[in-house]
């Protein structure tokens, strides 16, 4: 991955998109080959697994982590994702389910990664949070890898896609989701079959 990579991973359910993210993140060992992680890479993952949050902690303390006191950078990050001053001081136990998912996203961002892996973020985040995330990513200087079935989110966040077809093919396509989808539909039309769903 280049330092400012914007890569989407697309394919039908069950082809291994989440598995590939887990390999990149170091959560799984590949069956063959090896994964080389640069010495300066700081990887953070936001995924479908809901990490448990300590319900007794205040939002701002959870974001700061156990080793330091919250500061203005934490407050600014929280504000950009719809946590006003009152909400920052609230205990996690008082948050709605959507707010808790937002805190989990912020925990990944607060790690100050330079490689961010997002696994189906649109399945768990409300519209306002997704727009805030898109705004955040627009100027964010790190590499981004996104697994999503949400075409609109992919169009707004990635420039290339890695296509997994389920039959052992993995190929990179420049131009993002729209370019790959046009190519896929043209191939399906030429062969007389409808384009498979993804």
Order of alpha helices (4+ residues) and beta strands (2+ residues): beta-alpha-beta-alpha-alpha-alpha-alpha-beta-alpha-beta-alpha-beta-beta-alpha
